[in-house]
Amino acid sequence: MGRKRHSAEEIVNKLREAEVLMSQGSSVAGVCKQIGVHEQTYYKWRREYGGLKTDQAKRFKELEQENGRLKKLLAESELDKAILREAAALKR
């Protein structure tokens, strides 16, 4: 069976559902089985998305993607600068 990628909204909704089920007395293992995820996934999601609302989780994911893109751009520009420094040093 293939892996399913959950959106930030789906994760927050599943965590909310898990909280409701746990408040009704279900165990973590039972809750994970009902929401269809592994216990490790549940704890990972809770660590990352715990306490967020749906719109906040969506914005959080957008910011993470933007941050990754900016880091890549910075790395590329640093590489370009290093190449130019090397070329300038060879001309001397």
URSULGI-V30646 format. One line per field, one symbol per residue. psi: psi as a letter, one per 20 degrees, with the letter a starting at -180 (. if undefined). A space follows every 50 residues. Layout:
# URSULGI-V30646
psi->???
This chain:
# URSULGI-V30646
psi->prqppqrhggggghhggggghhhjjqrgggghhhikrqghgghgghggjp iqrghhgghggghgggggghhggggghhggggghgghhhhh.
